[in-house]
Amino acid sequence: MKAALRAASTFFPAGHDIARIQPFGTGNINDTFLVTLHSGDRRILQRLNPAVFPDPVRVMDNIRLVTEHLRQERDRNGIAPERFRIVSLFPGRTGDFYRAADGSVWRLMTFIADSRTCRVIRREKQAEELGRTLGTFHRLAGTLDPGRLAETLPGFHLTRRYLQQYDRISASQDGKDGPEIACCRAAIDQRRAMVTVLEEARGQLRHQVIHGDPKVTNFLFDRHGDRVVSLIDLDTVMPGLLLHDIGDALRSCCNPGGETGRSGQTVFAPELFRSWLRGYFPAAGFLLTDEDRTRIIAAVLLMTFELGLRFFTDHLDGNRYFKIRFQGQNLQRALVQFDLAKSIEQQAATLESIINDTAAAEPGR
């Protein structure tokens, strides 16, 4: 907390007007604080995790470029600002970020009032809103040349690289596996062959600017209803495959038990899947190639497997990447994702039928 107060008071012009700073949100990566000024205005103060973002200047450059482009395209498309709210960076004394003496980077951003996050989705209207909002983001970002953005996390969704990292760390362990660790190892071994399912078709898939981390908690809902008003946490915006975003969003949206659910009780919800597609296809379905459409289920499964692999590897490696609140949390998270992958596999035929039925109802198809 002292570091946050020092960053706010020594760099940002409003620092002298601070009434209160308090931890905010439950993110797994960055440190986030809510700054309340004596005027009553509120801001989001955030410290980028240097272990995750080794080049924060590139992260800030991407955010600056993408947010300006989104605003221009939102206005050009006649979308009301309150329907798709976009965060702004506040200028400080030497720019819109501050590098502290310890090398960490801090920034001050818009606080989007009258909004809330949801940890899990259980209502079909909410799922449809998530799909619509990500589709809107993809449509607006789709006109930005991806070559203008830096790849801030090289290989971020290169599942094969995560598997290699797991193999390296796993080989260094002493081999004393409990039943939960053995379960994770078996889940990984069963799905090794699928890690290149998107890479092998990359030339036939839509490549553009993507969000990179469109999980449920990065969408803001209207405080009093089920309407989504913003998509936040743009640190991972970069060039990528549209299916990486679609797969990750569906993985998160269609798990009503959440990422912290109990192992053995995680189920992928087809009704939420259908509703998400009903929101996404009208907003951005035209961006998808025929090959994209045939690999939607594969993308959901891959992103689910990838996150489980990353959680489990981090558990074996001493929890260096994802924040934990208790010992074994990353192991629990991994088990949930592997259970979710199994549920997706068991329902693959049903989910493919849902895609076909929903796509057939799209205008112009």
RODO-2510 file (C-alpha; in nm, 4 decimals, decimal comma):
residues 365
     n   res          X          Y          Z
     1     m     0,0000     0,0000     0,0000
     2     k     0,2882     0,2389     0,0725
     3     a     0,4243     0,1849    -0,2781
     4     a     0,0830     0,2653    -0,4280
     5     l     0,0522     0,5850    -0,2256
     6     r     0,4051     0,6878    -0,3222
     7     a     0,3342     0,6256    -0,6917
     8     a     0,0101     0,8250    -0,6827
     9     s     0,1377     1,1157    -0,4768
    10     t     0,4789     1,1676    -0,6397
    11     f     0,3862     1,1259    -1,0048
    12     f     0,0225     1,1920    -1,0828
    13     p    -0,0982     1,5541    -1,0668
    14     a    -0,4006     1,4610    -0,8569
    15     g    -0,1752     1,3008    -0,5957
    16     h    -0,2120     1,5844    -0,3443
    17     d    -0,5905     1,5479    -0,3600
    18     i    -0,6022     1,1804    -0,2561
    19     a    -0,8513     1,0908     0,0161
    20     r    -0,8093     0,7139     0,0141
    21     i    -0,6308     0,4281    -0,1641
    22     q    -0,7518     0,0709    -0,1245
    23     p    -0,6865    -0,2648    -0,2949
    24     f    -0,9335    -0,3307    -0,5733
    25     g    -1,0386    -0,6396    -0,7671
    26     t    -0,9121    -0,9970    -0,7625
    27     g    -0,6753    -1,0094    -1,0602
    28     n    -0,4180    -1,2875    -1,0805
    29     i    -0,1395    -1,0765    -1,2352
    30     n    -0,1201    -0,7014    -1,1635
    31     d    -0,1663    -0,5069    -0,8374
    32     t    -0,4747    -0,2859    -0,8624
    33     f    -0,5968    -0,0076    -0,6329
    34     l    -0,8966     0,2234    -0,6216
    35     v    -0,7949     0,5860    -0,5657
    36     t    -1,0620     0,8166    -0,4246
    37     l    -1,0022     1,1903    -0,4422
    38     h    -1,1385     1,4496    -0,1983
    39     s    -1,3600     1,5687    -0,4841
    40     g    -1,5273     1,2275    -0,4871
    41     d    -1,3796     1,1298    -0,8228
    42     r    -1,2255     0,7843    -0,8458
    43     r    -0,9381     0,6425    -1,0485
    44     i    -0,7806     0,3003    -1,1004
    45     l    -0,4129     0,2832    -1,0049
    46     q    -0,2280    -0,0231    -1,1288
    47     r     0,1198    -0,1700    -1,1025
    48     l     0,2180    -0,3913    -1,3949
    49     n     0,3696    -0,7203    -1,2868
    50     p     0,7307    -0,7077    -1,4162
    51     a     0,7590    -1,0871    -1,4063
    52     v     0,4768    -1,1081    -1,6612
    53     f     0,5383    -0,7907    -1,8629
    54     p     0,9160    -0,7452    -1,8979
    55     d     0,8689    -0,4580    -2,1473
    56     p     0,5944    -0,2373    -1,9985
    57     v     0,6664     0,0477    -2,2395
    58     r     0,5428    -0,1692    -2,5268
    59     v     0,2339    -0,2599    -2,3241
    60     m     0,1535     0,1081    -2,2758
    61     d     0,2201     0,1881    -2,6410
    62     n    -0,0268    -0,0821    -2,7468
    63     i    -0,2962     0,0366    -2,5062
    64     r    -0,2578     0,3964    -2,6205
    65     l    -0,2877     0,2978    -2,9865
    66     v    -0,5766     0,0543    -2,9431
    67     t    -0,7936     0,2703    -2,7176
    68     e    -0,7673     0,5665    -2,9556
    69     h    -0,8535     0,3439    -3,2518
    70     l    -1,1505     0,1909    -3,0679
    71     r    -1,2901     0,5362    -2,9899
    72     q    -1,2612     0,6483    -3,3493
    73     e    -1,4242     0,3319    -3,4820
    74     r    -1,6956     0,3360    -3,2149
    75     d    -1,7933     0,6880    -3,3218
    76     r    -1,7690     0,6039    -3,6930
    77     n    -1,9995     0,3041    -3,6416
    78     g    -2,2535     0,5109    -3,4478
    79     i    -2,2181     0,3123    -3,1232
    80     a    -2,3240     0,5140    -2,8191
    81     p    -2,0281     0,5712    -2,5812
    82     e    -2,2279     0,4435    -2,2845
    83     r    -2,2935     0,1184    -2,4719
    84     f    -1,9228     0,0467    -2,5243
    85     r    -1,7160     0,2375    -2,2696
    86     i    -1,3407     0,2559    -2,3246
    87     v    -1,0837     0,3210    -2,0512
    88     s    -0,8576     0,6253    -2,0699
    89     l    -0,5048     0,6764    -1,9399
    90     f    -0,4540     0,9833    -1,7221
    91     p    -0,1433     1,1936    -1,7952
    92     g     0,1111     1,2343    -1,5191
    93     r     0,3978     1,4748    -1,4821
    94     t     0,6184     1,2982    -1,7358
    95     g     0,3709     1,0939    -1,9399
    96     d     0,0962     0,8398    -1,8786
    97     f     0,3032     0,5957    -1,6745
    98     y     0,5522     0,6157    -1,3914
    99     r     0,8594     0,3979    -1,3394
   100     a     0,9376     0,3644    -0,9691
   101     a     1,2854     0,3343    -0,8207
   102     d     1,2501    -0,0447    -0,8054
   103     g     1,1806    -0,0547    -1,1801
   104     s     0,8085    -0,1302    -1,1567
   105     v     0,5679     0,0643    -1,3776
   106     w     0,2497     0,2309    -1,2514
   107     r    -0,0398     0,3926    -1,4382
   108     l    -0,3637     0,5735    -1,3597
   109     m    -0,6785     0,4906    -1,5563
   110     t    -1,0484     0,5603    -1,5803
   111     f    -1,2732     0,4120    -1,3149
   112     i    -1,5919     0,3045    -1,4910
   113     a    -1,8665     0,3966    -1,2473
   114     d    -2,1991     0,2181    -1,2016
   115     s    -2,0512    -0,1102    -1,3184
   116     r    -1,9714    -0,4480    -1,1696
   117     t    -1,7837    -0,7636    -1,2542
   118     c    -1,9198    -1,1178    -1,2419
   119     r    -1,6968    -1,4064    -1,1422
   120     v    -1,9240    -1,6598    -1,3125
   121     i    -2,2053    -1,6503    -1,5682
   122     r    -2,5267    -1,8397    -1,5049
   123     r    -2,7877    -1,6457    -1,7049
   124     e    -2,8214    -1,6771    -2,0814
   125     k    -2,8760    -1,3022    -2,1247
   126     q    -2,5373    -1,2386    -1,9621
   127     a    -2,3685    -1,4885    -2,1944
   128     e    -2,5266    -1,3228    -2,4987
   129     e    -2,4004    -0,9837    -2,3801
   130     l    -2,0474    -1,1188    -2,3409
   131     g    -2,0548    -1,2524    -2,6956
   132     r    -2,1943    -0,9270    -2,8319
   133     t    -1,9312    -0,7176    -2,6554
   134     l    -1,6344    -0,9264    -2,7657
   135     g    -1,7808    -0,9257    -3,1174
   136     t    -1,8019    -0,5458    -3,1050
   137     f    -1,4405    -0,5257    -2,9894
   138     h    -1,3291    -0,7556    -3,2718
   139     r    -1,5265    -0,5593    -3,5299
   140     l    -1,3784    -0,2256    -3,4200
   141     a    -1,0250    -0,3588    -3,3722
   142     g    -1,0423    -0,5466    -3,7023
   143     t    -0,9704    -0,2278    -3,8979
   144     l    -0,6432    -0,1644    -3,7131
   145     d    -0,3306    -0,2939    -3,8860
   146     p    -0,1960    -0,5620    -3,6454
   147     g     0,1555    -0,4834    -3,7676
   148     r     0,1396    -0,1558    -3,5762
   149     l     0,1234    -0,3359    -3,2403
   150     a     0,4096    -0,4898    -3,0498
   151     e     0,3839    -0,8526    -2,9424
   152     t     0,4202    -0,7864    -2,5701
   153     l     0,4048    -1,1538    -2,4739
   154     p     0,5753    -1,3519    -2,7533
   155     g     0,4252    -1,6977    -2,7829
   156     f     0,1415    -1,6085    -2,5430
   157     h    -0,1001    -1,8581    -2,6981
   158     l     0,1588    -2,0948    -2,8416
   159     t     0,0399    -2,4022    -2,6544
   160     r     0,3313    -2,6094    -2,7760
   161     r     0,5692    -2,3760    -2,5893
   162     y     0,3734    -2,4186    -2,2637
   163     l     0,3900    -2,7948    -2,3070
   164     q     0,7675    -2,7782    -2,3522
   165     q     0,7957    -2,5656    -2,0392
   166     y     0,5846    -2,8169    -1,8471
   167     d     0,7996    -3,1073    -1,9661
   168     r     1,1148    -2,9275    -1,8550
   169     i     0,9831    -2,8397    -1,5087
   170     s     0,8133    -3,1756    -1,4619
   171     a     1,1367    -3,3597    -1,5368
   172     s     1,3056    -3,1764    -1,2499
   173     q     1,0513    -3,2932    -0,9906
   174     d     1,1225    -3,5789    -0,7525
   175     g     0,8334    -3,7894    -0,8824
   176     k     0,6424    -3,8165    -0,5541
   177     d     0,2978    -3,7559    -0,7010
   178     g    -0,0244    -3,7454    -0,5024
   179     p    -0,3512    -3,8441    -0,6726
   180     e    -0,4323    -3,4870    -0,7837
   181     i    -0,0929    -3,4344    -0,9431
   182     a    -0,1139    -3,7747    -1,1110
   183     c    -0,4566    -3,6762    -1,2465
   184     c    -0,3133    -3,3579    -1,3989
   185     r    -0,0213    -3,5435    -1,5549
   186     a    -0,2606    -3,7947    -1,7118
   187     a    -0,4860    -3,5174    -1,8460
   188     i    -0,1875    -3,3532    -2,0130
   189     d    -0,0555    -3,6748    -2,1645
   190     q    -0,3983    -3,7576    -2,3087
   191     r    -0,4139    -3,4287    -2,5001
   192     r    -0,0584    -3,3745    -2,6234
   193     a    -0,1539    -3,4334    -2,9850
   194     m    -0,3970    -3,1401    -2,9931
   195     v    -0,1539    -2,8579    -2,9115
   196     t    -0,0994    -2,7596    -3,2764
   197     v    -0,4658    -2,7726    -3,3839
   198     l    -0,4751    -2,3982    -3,4583
   199     e    -0,1123    -2,3477    -3,5574
   200     e    -0,1373    -2,6061    -3,8333
   201     a    -0,4182    -2,4068    -3,9981
   202     r    -0,2896    -2,0563    -3,9182
   203     g    -0,2822    -1,9477    -4,2840
   204     q    -0,6562    -2,0186    -4,3158
   205     l    -0,7628    -1,8511    -3,9915
   206     r    -0,8472    -1,4866    -3,9202
   207     h    -0,5459    -1,2956    -3,7846
   208     q    -0,5960    -0,9459    -3,6423
   209     v    -0,5707    -0,7383    -3,3240
   210     i    -0,7206    -0,9420    -3,0383
   211     h    -0,7852    -0,8765    -2,6701
   212     g    -0,5770    -1,1715    -2,5547
   213     d    -0,7537    -1,2378    -2,2233
   214     p    -1,1345    -1,2065    -2,2647
   215     k    -1,2294    -1,3980    -1,9511
   216     v    -1,5550    -1,3210    -1,7713
   217     t    -1,3995    -1,0935    -1,5068
   218     n    -1,2606    -0,8599    -1,7744
   219     f    -1,6114    -0,7562    -1,8790
   220     l    -1,7992    -0,4891    -1,6849
   221     f    -2,1751    -0,5222    -1,6456
   222     d    -2,4171    -0,2425    -1,5738
   223     r    -2,4550    -0,2281    -1,1967
   224     h    -2,8292    -0,2857    -1,2062
   225     g    -2,8718    -0,5232    -1,4969
   226     d    -2,7224    -0,7802    -1,7320
   227     r    -2,5973    -0,5401    -1,9991
   228     v    -2,2196    -0,5363    -2,0578
   229     v    -2,0802    -0,1824    -2,0823
   230     s    -1,7035    -0,2335    -2,1174
   231     l    -1,4185    -0,4737    -2,1879
   232     i    -1,1172    -0,3909    -1,9718
   233     d    -0,7617    -0,5127    -1,8992
   234     l    -0,6013    -0,4365    -2,2339
   235     d    -0,2460    -0,5348    -2,1362
   236     t    -0,2591    -0,8354    -2,3675
   237     v    -0,3933    -0,6615    -2,6799
   238     m    -0,1697    -0,7780    -2,9630
   239     p    -0,1778    -0,9469    -3,3030
   240     g    -0,3258    -1,2950    -3,2822
   241     l    -0,5797    -1,5453    -3,4062
   242     l    -0,9439    -1,4546    -3,3585
   243     l    -1,0032    -1,8119    -3,2402
   244     h    -0,7659    -1,7601    -2,9471
   245     d    -1,0024    -1,4924    -2,8134
   246     i    -1,3184    -1,6843    -2,9024
   247     g    -1,1929    -2,0065    -2,7466
   248     d    -1,0788    -1,8364    -2,4262
   249     a    -1,3986    -1,6333    -2,3919
   250     l    -1,6194    -1,9412    -2,4317
   251     r    -1,4011    -2,1416    -2,1940
   252     s    -1,4600    -1,8807    -1,9255
   253     c    -1,8226    -1,7928    -2,0006
   254     c    -1,9576    -2,1478    -2,0241
   255     n    -1,8185    -2,2708    -1,6912
   256     p    -2,0913    -2,1744    -1,4395
   257     g    -1,8834    -2,3254    -1,1591
   258     g    -1,6022    -2,0774    -1,2194
   259     e    -1,2248    -2,1214    -1,2176
   260     t    -1,2259    -2,1795    -0,8421
   261     g    -1,4958    -2,4460    -0,8505
   262     r    -1,4605    -2,7914    -0,7039
   263     s    -1,2790    -3,0574    -0,9001
   264     g    -1,5141    -3,3252    -1,0315
   265     q    -1,8124    -3,0878    -1,0476
   266     t    -1,7142    -2,8724    -1,3457
   267     v    -1,9408    -2,8883    -1,6506
   268     f    -1,9356    -2,6927    -1,9767
   269     a    -2,2848    -2,5396    -2,0209
   270     p    -2,4237    -2,5765    -2,3776
   271     e    -2,7085    -2,3292    -2,3135
   272     l    -2,4551    -2,0563    -2,2284
   273     f    -2,2536    -2,1562    -2,5347
   274     r    -2,5585    -2,1092    -2,7564
   275     s    -2,6387    -1,7695    -2,6036
   276     w    -2,2806    -1,6450    -2,6379
   277     l    -2,2805    -1,7339    -3,0078
   278     r    -2,6158    -1,5571    -3,0515
   279     g    -2,4462    -1,2427    -2,9270
   280     y    -2,1195    -1,2821    -3,1147
   281     f    -2,2266    -1,3923    -3,4629
   282     p    -2,4445    -1,0871    -3,5451
   283     a    -2,1696    -0,8535    -3,4198
   284     a    -1,8631    -1,0117    -3,5803
   285     g    -1,9508    -1,3385    -3,7513
   286     f    -1,8540    -1,1889    -4,0869
   287     l    -1,4901    -1,1793    -3,9710
   288     l    -1,4695    -1,5587    -3,9438
   289     t    -1,3337    -1,7690    -4,2262
   290     d    -1,4902    -2,1049    -4,3075
   291     e    -1,1917    -2,2702    -4,1377
   292     d    -1,2449    -2,0568    -3,8267
   293     r    -1,6009    -2,1842    -3,7997
   294     t    -1,4988    -2,5484    -3,8299
   295     r    -1,2433    -2,5090    -3,5483
   296     i    -1,4448    -2,3217    -3,2845
   297     i    -1,4862    -2,6291    -3,0629
   298     a    -1,1188    -2,7165    -3,1093
   299     a    -1,0277    -2,3609    -3,0030
   300     v    -1,2409    -2,3789    -2,6871
   301     l    -1,0854    -2,7121    -2,5976
   302     l    -0,7336    -2,5898    -2,6720
   303     m    -0,7673    -2,2740    -2,4611
   304     t    -0,9124    -2,4769    -2,1747
   305     f    -0,6279    -2,7270    -2,1930
   306     e    -0,3704    -2,4479    -2,2258
   307     l    -0,4867    -2,2694    -1,9113
   308     g    -0,4953    -2,5940    -1,7134
   309     l    -0,1433    -2,6673    -1,8358
   310     r    -0,0242    -2,3210    -1,7306
   311     f    -0,1870    -2,3436    -1,3857
   312     f    -0,0357    -2,6876    -1,3232
   313     t     0,3107    -2,5884    -1,4455
   314     d     0,3041    -2,2823    -1,2193
   315     h     0,2068    -2,5038    -0,9264
   316     l     0,5044    -2,7301    -0,9928
   317     d     0,7313    -2,4264    -1,0338
   318     g     0,6450    -2,2626    -0,7028
   319     n     0,3606    -2,0301    -0,8112
   320     r     0,5803    -1,7730    -0,9848
   321     y     0,3251    -1,6429    -1,2358
   322     f    -0,0316    -1,6602    -1,1030
   323     k    -0,1130    -1,5097    -0,7644
   324     i    -0,2447    -1,7549    -0,5072
   325     r    -0,4382    -1,7022    -0,1861
   326     f    -0,3657    -2,0460    -0,0404
   327     q    -0,1235    -2,3297    -0,1033
   328     g    -0,2407    -2,5623    -0,3756
   329     q    -0,4693    -2,3069    -0,5424
   330     n    -0,2988    -2,3359    -0,8812
   331     l    -0,3311    -2,7132    -0,8598
   332     q    -0,7021    -2,6737    -0,7868
   333     r    -0,7371    -2,4323    -1,0786
   334     a    -0,5658    -2,6803    -1,3099
   335     l    -0,7974    -2,9638    -1,2081
   336     v    -1,1018    -2,7474    -1,2826
   337     q    -0,9749    -2,6700    -1,6343
   338     f    -0,8982    -3,0346    -1,7074
   339     d    -1,2476    -3,1320    -1,5888
   340     l    -1,3895    -2,8632    -1,8159
   341     a    -1,1887    -3,0001    -2,1105
   342     k    -1,3340    -3,3450    -2,0492
   343     s    -1,6867    -3,2018    -2,0437
   344     i    -1,6262    -3,0213    -2,3751
   345     e    -1,5001    -3,3417    -2,5349
   346     q    -1,8045    -3,5368    -2,4163
   347     q    -2,0431    -3,2790    -2,5651
   348     a    -1,8553    -3,2055    -2,8888
   349     a    -2,1324    -3,3307    -3,1208
   350     t    -2,3984    -3,1274    -2,9375
   351     l    -2,1835    -2,8149    -2,9464
   352     e    -2,1179    -2,8530    -3,3201
   353     s    -2,4936    -2,8738    -3,3792
   354     i    -2,5410    -2,5552    -3,1797
   355     i    -2,2820    -2,3759    -3,3956
   356     n    -2,4546    -2,4877    -3,7145
   357     d    -2,8004    -2,3908    -3,5909
   358     t    -2,6871    -2,0500    -3,4629
   359     a    -2,4836    -1,9700    -3,7733
   360     a    -2,7792    -2,0571    -3,9967
   361     a    -2,9810    -1,7822    -3,8269
   362     e    -2,7190    -1,5134    -3,9034
   363     p    -2,8322    -1,2353    -4,1389
   364     g    -2,7020    -1,3016    -4,4882
   365     r    -2,6306    -1,6705    -4,4333
***
